[in-house]
Amino acid sequence: MSSSEVRQAINTEVTTLASPWPVFDISDYTTLAEVLDSLSGEAVLVQYVVADDQMQTIGGEGNQGWEETGTVVIHLIGPTGFSSDSSVSKGDSIRNGIRGRRVAPDILIESCSPFVDFGGSGVNGAIHTWSANLFYSRRDCG
């Protein structure tokens, strides 16, 4: 699981970049149906999928710290049957706004892939999804 510091920083940054679309941390819901029940249109979902924490020597011998790395999947969802222009534009805005950024003094967004909709035909045909992988690192100098 990603640390609370990482989750707060990434959720805050994605929420700012996604505005006015609502943002939901999937961790706060039991099922995707619960999220969809809260929607009236387009939205962004944040899913923390992989994290690791490794001891690192930072600044020389005897100065051990920790480096947390992880992957977050950002999902854009919207109703099917409409032009994808707003979703493509919103995805580019989020990706360009967050990649390579330091979202907290010790948290760096290493990269964020372009959004793709391969296999994103939706939930029951009513919702279309696009997804991007975000990779981060957090260094705790101990």
C-alpha positions in Angstrom: 0.0 0.0 0.0 1.3 3.5 -0.8 2.1 5.6 2.3 -0.5 8.1 3.6 1.9 11.0 2.6 2.0 9.8 -1.0 -1.8 9.2 -1.2 -2.6 12.7 0.2 -0.1 14.5 -2.1 -1.2 12.6 -5.3 -4.9 12.9 -4.5 -4.6 16.6 -3.9 -2.7 17.2 -7.1 -5.0 15.1 -9.2 -8.0 16.8 -7.7 -6.6 20.2 -8.6 -5.8 19.1 -12.2 -9.1 17.3 -12.7 -11.3 20.2 -11.6 -14.2 20.6 -12.1 -14.5 16.8 -12.6 -14.9 15.0 -9.2 -12.1 12.7 -8.1 -12.6 9.5 -6.2 -10.0 7.4 -4.4 -11.1 3.9 -5.2 -9.6 2.7 -1.8 -12.6 4.5 -0.1 -15.1 2.2 -1.8 -15.9 -1.4 -1.6 -17.0 -1.8 -5.2 -16.9 0.2 -8.4 -20.7 0.2 -8.4 -20.5 2.4 -5.2 -18.4 5.0 -7.1 -20.7 4.9 -10.1 -23.8 5.4 -8.0 -22.2 8.7 -6.8 -21.7 10.1 -10.4 -23.8 12.2 -12.6 -21.2 12.6 -15.4 -17.5 12.5 -16.0 -15.1 11.7 -13.2 -11.6 10.7 -12.3 -10.7 7.6 -10.2 -7.4 7.1 -8.5 -6.3 3.6 -7.7 -3.1 2.7 -5.8 -1.9 -0.6 -7.2 1.7 -1.3 -6.4 4.2 0.1 -3.8 7.6 -0.9 -2.5 9.9 0.5 0.2 13.6 -0.2 0.0 16.5 0.9 2.2 18.9 3.3 0.4 22.2 4.9 1.3 21.5 8.6 0.9 24.4 11.0 1.1 27.2 8.5 2.0 28.0 5.5 4.2 26.0 5.3 7.4 23.2 7.6 6.1 20.5 5.1 5.4 17.1 6.2 4.4 14.2 4.7 2.6 12.9 5.0 -1.0 9.2 4.3 -1.6 8.3 3.7 -5.2 4.9 2.8 -6.6 2.4 2.8 -9.4 -1.0 4.6 -9.4 -3.6 4.1 -12.1 -5.6 7.1 -12.9 -8.9 6.3 -14.6 -11.1 8.8 -16.5 -14.7 7.7 -16.8 -17.6 9.2 -18.8 -20.9 8.1 -20.3 -20.7 6.2 -23.6 -22.3 7.6 -26.8 -20.6 11.0 -26.6 -17.5 12.5 -28.2 -14.3 11.5 -26.4 -12.8 15.0 -26.9 -13.4 16.2 -23.3 -11.9 13.1 -21.8 -8.9 13.1 -24.1 -8.3 16.8 -23.3 -8.8 16.2 -19.5 -6.4 13.3 -19.6 -3.7 15.3 -21.4 -4.2 18.1 -18.9 -3.7 15.8 -15.9 -0.8 14.0 -17.4 1.0 17.1 -18.5 0.3 18.8 -15.2 1.7 16.1 -13.0 4.5 14.2 -14.8 8.0 15.2 -13.6 6.5 17.3 -10.8 7.5 17.3 -7.1 4.1 17.1 -5.4 5.7 17.3 -1.9 9.3 18.0 -0.9 10.1 14.3 -0.9 7.6 13.0 -3.5 8.4 13.0 -7.2 6.1 11.9 -10.0 8.6 10.1 -12.2 6.3 9.7 -15.1 2.6 9.5 -16.2 1.8 7.5 -19.3 -0.7 8.8 -21.9 -4.3 7.7 -21.3 -5.5 4.8 -23.3 -8.9 3.2 -23.7 -7.8 -0.2 -24.9 -10.2 -2.6 -23.2 -12.0 0.4 -21.7 -15.4 -0.2 -23.4 -17.1 0.5 -20.1 -19.2 -0.9 -17.4 -22.4 -2.5 -18.7 -21.8 -0.5 -21.9 -22.9 2.8 -20.1 -19.5 4.1 -18.9 -16.4 4.4 -21.0 -13.0 4.3 -19.2 -9.5 5.6 -20.1 -6.5 4.8 -17.9 -2.9 6.0 -17.3 -0.1 4.7 -15.2 1.6 7.1 -12.9 5.0 6.2 -11.3 6.3 8.0 -8.2 9.2 7.9 -5.8 9.4 9.2 -2.2 12.7 9.5 -0.4 12.8 9.5 3.4 16.3 10.4 4.4 15.9 8.9 7.8 
